[in-house]
């Protein structure tokens, strides 16, 4: 099965690849023969596959996805990269009937951004995305041991 990922408007890029194609961080010499890719939104689909592969998740089904948005919001610090990574993870997990906890997905998104793309960012954005609930205040204690709590 294949993954077809398209980015529209200012989120340039199209990616088409198989779920059984082994992914390697784009910072490494590319072992699967493809040229190095720039860190564009379509590349996050490969990163999601990478994170799930190294976490030993069995994927058989692909997805078709399109990332779209307004001009200027592609790198303005609005959690865009975390949202894109989480979206691809959740889509792949849903298509493959995988049960994955929010805290596992926080780690998988960290693997996309730090491990696959080589970015140097933390986990606050993906934590807020995955652990927040509508109409509730989210409290995250990031000192010492990282834990999450929230109340309705």
N, C-alpha and C positions, 0 to 999 in steps of 0.2 A: 504494500500500500504506500501511497505517496502523500507528501505534505506539499500543498500549493499555498504559498504565502505571497500576498501582493500588498504593496504599500501605495496608497494613493496621494495625490496632491504633493505636498512638500515632503512626504514620507517616502522618498523614492526607493524602489527596489522590488524585485520579483524573485522568489526562491521556489524551486521545484526540486524535490529530492525524496528519496525513499526512507521509510522509517527504519529499515534494516541497514542503512548506510551508516557506518561507524563515524561519529563526529569527533573532531579533535579541536582543542582551543585554537582560535585563529592566530594567536601569537606564536604557536609552534610551527615548525616546518610542516606543511600540510601533507599528511601521510596518505590521504585518500586521493591524491592526484589533482584535486581542484585548486584553482588559484586562490591566493589569500583574498578574503573579502573585507571590504571596509565595514566598519561598525554602523550599519544602517538598520532601520527597523525590521526589514525582512530577515536579517541575520539573527534576530532574537528567536525565530522559529527553530533555526538550527541549534541555538543555544539551549532552548527548552528540550529538544531531543537529546542533546549532549547531557544535560543535567539528569534526565530520566534514565538514560543509558548507564551512566556511571553509578546511579543509585539502584541498578539492577531491576528496573521496571521493565516488564515484558510488553512491548508495543507491537501490535499487528495492524492497527487501523491508522490511516492518515487523516488529515483534516484539510479543509479549504478555508483560508482566512484572508481577510482584508483589513489592514490598519488604515484608518482615515481620520483626518482632523483638519483644523484650521491652520492657515499659514502662520508661522511664528511660534506655535506652541510645541514645536518638535524638540526644542532644547532650552526651554525657559524655566527649568527647575520645578515643574509642576507634577513630579512623580511619573512623568511619561514613560521612562524606561522601565520602572517597576510595574506599571500598569500593563505595558506590552508584554513583558516577560510572564507576569501572572496570567494574562489572558491566554497566551499560547500554552502554558502549563495546564491550566484548567480545561482548555479545549482538548488537548491530547489525552488527559486523564479521563475526561468524560467519554471521548470516542473509544477508549480502550477499557472502559468500565473499571477504572482503578479507584480505590479509596485511599485518599491521601489527606492527612491532617493539615490544617493551616500552618502549623509550625514546621512541618516537613516542607511545605511549599515555600515558606520563607527561606529555608536553606536551599531549595532548588533554584529559587530566583537569585540568591546570592551566587550560586554556582554559574548561572548564566552570565551575570555581570562581572564577577571577579574571576571565575575560573575560565569561562569560554571567551568572553570579550576582553578580559584583562583590564577592566575598569577598577578604580579604587574608590568604591563607595560602600556604605553600610547597608543596614537592613531596616531602617526606620520606615521608609516609604512602603515597602512590601508588607511590613508588619501592620501598618495602619490600614492598608487595603484589605488584608486577609482577616484581621482580627476585629475590625470595627463593625458595629451593627447600627442600622438606621434608628435614629431617635435616642441613641445612647452615647454617653461620654466614654471614650476609650482612655484608659490610664495604663501607661507602660512604664514600669520601673526598670530603667536601663543601668542602674548602678549595681555593681557586684554581679550576682546571678541574674541573668535576663529572664524576667517572668512577665506574664501578661494577665491582666484582670480587667473585667468590664462588668458594669451593672446596667440592668434595664431600668 
